Amino acid sequence: MRGLSPIERDAVDTAGAAPMLAQVEAWAAVNSGTRNLAGLATMAGLLTDAFAVLPGEITLVDPTPVDSVGADGAVSAIEHGKHLHLVVRPDAPVRMVFTGHMDTVYPVDHAFRSLQWLDDGRLNGPGVADMKGGLAVMLAALRAVEASPLAARIGYDVVINSDEETGSFSSAALLARAAHGKVAALTYEPALADGTLAGARGGTGNFSIIVHGRSAHAGRNPEDGRNALVAAADIAVRLSKVRGPRLAVNPARIDGGGPNNVVPDLAILRINFRPATLDEITRAQSHIDAAIAMVAAEHDVRVEVHGSFNRPPKPIDDGAARLFELVKASGADLGLDIAWKATGGVCDGNNIAAAGVPVVDTMGVRGGAIHSTDEFMIPDSLAERAALSAVTILRIAEGRL
């Protein structure tokens, strides 16, 4: 350990003095589920005001159009909230990207709406860990960097999107543009309660497979029908057999069917893939193509495929390993033991890594039970993680990556 420099000690003090807890309490009080456009607009306004303390230009970027397949097989556009994009010193010699999301998994009518303090000092509430706590940590760290003599050396983009929880389909292009050419990235998903970070991540692909059959009377002339539900189930069974140690396959739902005396002419299979490597994406895609071709021929049905592998796997390559080691060393000088482990979850860190940029994507608060009514944040981790980010950023500004 080299210890903290005077500049780093000042940054730690500045970060720790930021009003992070008050921000988390205010932001978590706003329901900003991905489909709650009014709540997302409110959050975008609050975040614009908060991040305006940083230099640079803030814009609210319109979402890229995204289609969805309904239970009736109709393809229609989904509305999304706007995404916040801040650009600071684009001509600086060292440039980074910082990302987070303003949306949560809790819809507008969800019963989980209030915050409460638990007996052990944890804060329970919607989005406190995932990731309104992380947004407060990011802002505190950047404010500390801006107060530092090294600020002029580093430029950065901040992207806070409105659709991370549903796959970042409407913000993927913005994330790719913001990441382009950056030396490193930090993303503010929550760490585990013990501080462990996510290392390598698998990828994900979500598909809606529409099967068009032919209706007929189930008793009088069933042979004239083409059962779309059976064909969709056949595709699900075939694809489920593709799973292996490095590819999870989850046929999650089939929409379709109707009265018992009618051969169903429409079914929609919803299926998720979790590939650990790019080779597994190639293998899965070939099996999707083969299963559809065989089922279409055997069942005499027409099949449409909507969806994609929207987040590729995120391995720990040499660049990511160096960034993790820098974070670990920064943590050690702060008295923190930073460890990481692989996870099957995905986030915008996958998108950033796919752009060729090293990323550590769990720089947010320590917490847990995310995506449930037991979600919690450990308040002491606000200052702790803001200090970790600030020191890491300053060392990258010095060229230590």
WOTAHU-V212291 format. One record per pair of residues at least 4 apart in sequence whose ideal C-beta (glycine too) atoms are under 6 Angstrom apart, sorted by the first residue. I is the first residue (numbers start at 1). J is the second residue. If there is no record, write none. Layout:
{{I/J} {I/J}}
This chain:
{{1/332} {1/333} {3/333} {4/8} {4/9} {4/333} {7/148} {8/391} {8/394} {11/144} {11/148} {11/390} {12/387} {14/144} {14/147} {15/140} {15/141} {15/144} {15/386} {15/387} {15/390} {16/383} {18/140} {18/143} {19/23} {20/136} {20/140} {20/382} {21/379} {23/27} {23/136} {24/28} {24/128} {24/132} {24/133} {24/136} {27/132} {28/115} {28/125} {28/126} {28/127} {28/128} {28/132} {30/39} {30/42} {30/43} {31/36} {31/39} {31/108} {32/39} {32/40} {32/43} {32/102} {32/103} {32/104} {33/104} {33/106} {33/107} {33/108} {34/103} {34/163} {34/165} {34/166} {36/108} {37/81} {40/81} {40/162} {43/102} {44/60} {44/82} {47/51} {47/84} {47/160} {48/58} {51/86} {54/142} {55/88} {56/86} {56/87} {56/88} {57/87} {58/86} {59/85} {60/82} {61/83} {61/85} {61/174} {63/80} {63/170} {64/170} {64/173} {65/77} {66/78} {66/169} {66/170} {67/75} {67/77} {68/78} {69/75} {69/208} {69/306} {70/74} {71/255} {73/210} {73/266} {73/268} {80/162} {80/163} {80/170} {81/162} {83/161} {83/162} {83/171} {83/174} {84/160} {85/159} {86/158} {87/157} {88/155} {88/156} {89/155} {90/155} {92/154} {92/155} {93/153} {94/153} {94/154} {94/183} {94/397} {95/155} {95/182} {96/156} {96/182} {96/184} {97/157} {97/178} {97/179} {97/182} {97/185} {98/138} {98/158} {98/186} {99/159} {99/187} {99/348} {100/131} {100/134} {100/135} {100/138} {100/160} {100/188} {101/161} {101/164} {102/160} {102/162} {103/162} {103/165} {104/126} {104/127} {105/165} {105/371} {106/110} {106/112} {106/126} {112/126} {112/373} {115/125} {116/124} {118/122} {118/124} {122/376} {122/378} {123/128} {123/377} {123/379} {124/376} {127/132} {128/133} {128/377} {129/133} {129/190} {129/365} {129/367} {129/370} {129/375} {129/377} {130/190} {130/370} {131/188} {131/189} {131/364} {133/364} {133/365} {133/377} {134/188} {134/364} {137/188} {137/364} {137/385} {137/386} {138/188} {140/386} {141/386} {141/389} {141/390} {144/390} {145/151} {145/390} {145/393} {146/151} {150/394} {150/397} {153/397} {154/397} {157/178} {159/175} {159/178} {161/168} {161/171} {163/168} {163/170} {163/171} {164/168} {164/348} {167/310} {168/172} {168/348} {171/175} {172/351} {175/348} {175/351} {176/355} {179/352} {179/355} {179/357} {182/357} {184/323} {184/358} {184/396} {184/401} {185/352} {185/357} {185/359} {186/360} {186/363} {187/348} {187/349} {187/361} {188/363} {188/364} {189/347} {189/361} {189/362} {189/364} {190/364} {190/365} {190/367} {191/195} {191/197} {191/362} {191/366} {192/196} {193/366} {193/368} {195/366} {196/339} {197/340} {197/362} {198/343} {198/362} {199/316} {199/340} {199/341} {199/342} {200/315} {200/316} {200/342} {201/314} {201/343} {201/346} {201/350} {202/274} {202/276} {202/313} {202/344} {203/275} {203/311} {203/312} {203/313} {204/274} {204/311} {204/346} {205/273} {205/309} {206/272} {206/307} {207/271} {207/307} {208/268} {208/270} {208/306} {208/307} {209/269} {209/305} {210/268} {210/304} {211/228} {211/231} {211/232} {211/267} {211/301} {211/303} {212/302} {213/226} {213/227} {213/228} {213/265} {213/301} {214/225} {214/226} {214/265} {215/262} {215/263} {215/265} {216/221} {216/222} {216/224} {216/225} {216/263} {217/221} {218/222} {218/261} {218/263} {222/263} {225/263} {226/300} {226/301} {227/263} {228/256} {228/264} {228/265} {228/266} {228/267} {229/256} {229/257} {229/264} {229/267} {231/295} {231/299} {231/301} {232/254} {232/267} {232/269} {234/295} {235/269} {235/291} {235/295} {236/251} {236/269} {238/291} {239/249} {239/291} {240/249} {240/251} {242/249} {242/287} {243/247} {243/248} {243/249} {246/276} {246/280} {247/275} {247/280} {247/284} {248/274} {249/273} {250/272} {251/271} {252/270} {252/272} {253/270} {254/267} {254/269} {255/268} {256/264} {256/266} {256/267} {257/264} {258/262} {258/264} {273/284} {274/344} {275/280} {275/281} {275/284} {276/280} {276/313} {277/313} {281/309} {287/291} {292/303} {294/298} {295/299} {296/301} {296/303} {311/346} {311/350} {312/354} {314/349} {314/350} {314/353} {316/320} {316/321} {319/358} {320/358} {323/358} {323/360} {326/401} {327/338} {327/360} {327/392} {328/338} {330/391} {330/392} {331/336} {331/338} {331/388} {334/387} {346/350} {347/361} {349/359} {349/361} {352/357} {352/359} {353/359} {363/389} {365/377} {365/381} {365/385} {366/378} {366/381} {367/376} {367/377} {369/374} {369/375} {369/376} {370/375} {381/385} {395/400} {396/401}}
